[in-house]
Amino acid sequence: MTTTVRTTLYPLITAGQSVVRDTERHATRKMLSAIDGALCALPVNEMDDQADRILHGAIRAVSLAEDAEEWTLLSDVEHTVSRFLHEPDDATMEHPSVRAVVLLTSECGSRYSERIEDPIERTTWVASPERQAWNRAYLLGLEALRELETAIEGTGTGRTLDKAMTEFLAAVRRAIPYAALYETRRALVEVARSYGLFVVGMRQPMPTNGRWEWARRIGSATYLFEVEPPLMGGNPYGAVAVRRIAEDGTAAPVRYIPLGPDEERRRAVTEAQYRI
């Protein structure tokens, strides 16, 4: 491979990672369109078959997320609830905001409980990370609906309702592109590997039926992470457990990195957990 290709590829991969981080913070259709553009800009001429397959799978996943009908339902909730907050007088349970919240919450519940195709997930009865993201949105939708009902009845407050709706819609924005972001992170790693670049992968969620919370590919190894809670008589701030898995599958001993009183470091760990 030519040095020119590698020099051109590095900024393309970092640009892809940057738009993924932006989408993790606040997903929109426009953000997903930007991810699609970043993936399509990656060169494919000298890519191996594995990287090519994963890249095109990521492009399909992003397209599906961009076209998801939940975006329209989400927009309806935003507009109708905003209307209620600005003009709450004489509102009843027939207010359009109630129907909008019910429809979006119901859709989240359907996405969580839809037919399981993965035989492992079906056998173990453990929800996948994406399915759990939809379940979180569903539960927050129920809470938002309760707050909307109390506000209409005059026993709740606009501030409480606004907070509940913000949390609900943020969860929906995480759930819609969950699979697309997973596949995009995976594709960026595979493209870098295929072209011989040193791989620095982004955080990827781990299956929920195991110990580890997230993983990162760095170089030829995969690093697994878990946040340990504070222990009685032990570290009062908790720690991050890390295990290195070599390319041949060899697992190194688990290392524990104490968090300590550093607020910035603990905030970064909390942010990592939130994003996955």
Steps between C-alpha positions, in 0.01 A plus 500: 500500500624849418589756766258739330205270568593467867548876533160561344327226700596615849305830494202321343486254788541769766226702326273194520578458869427867563153486344426179694583683825274789398219254426549329836437836667189595300392283209307645206431393144748764387770344718431157354526647151842635599605153621386353170713756317802421718467126434448545126811718483726213616709349218411142407745417220759324718272391784482130591173306475427504874533877528296551182218281631489674838519846344205436271307347790557821695378712209180294484448532877545878484251524212241303698546724804477814288167382352354377832139603556577581863649833389154616390342379824772676699441825312126475570569467873733801498248724322185394685657504848654841429153621399354368826774661711435837338119470504401262782160659576193285444709203380348155546618145442386552140790743448719399200803474727349201682448306179850591377669379820291181505592417138873555550505310832310213341746488211793483743331211679441322170864538399607352834267200477509432124579147383851388597695377199833438676494134622736578789288792619185289459649211701647704785206739534747784553420817307765633264649845572291651219183338632580634847539848355144475367380371837656799678319730258174311559521529879586870480207543262266357760638743756463791256139399435427496873648849539296623202179364657570669834580828322170485310316426826669800662688304766837501324738773390632603162858470624453136606329420172775667299768298684314171444451576130863600456618170650251302292593660170872475576455124555312469171777688320750249641289198409424586136864501379632248756566218251622743234758654733617155611554391139666829410755475782567144392544601137746779582713251692493245219588754232796626705619142556457409134722787387767432761437801723547474876148436626352718773138394522213672678306358794271214407228358729539141615226235528298544817539139620872539575720688741642766269319824419690623196797417279755690291727372226848650531768372265458126460347448846154551647462658842197421718373741767273484803430763765537362853289669771657635821576217743443497873842523660660523154529775244232757590477632144480176305724389216506405135585136428690442173593177322711475183407235244779431251433432132538125560238512777743488791360691799729698729433531874237756601643834609317742730543874457374692807290803415599710800351840586565646152156631396599534134610136472188369672286722277671352194422147619136592564481650152640180350233295675228741388598486134495122477 
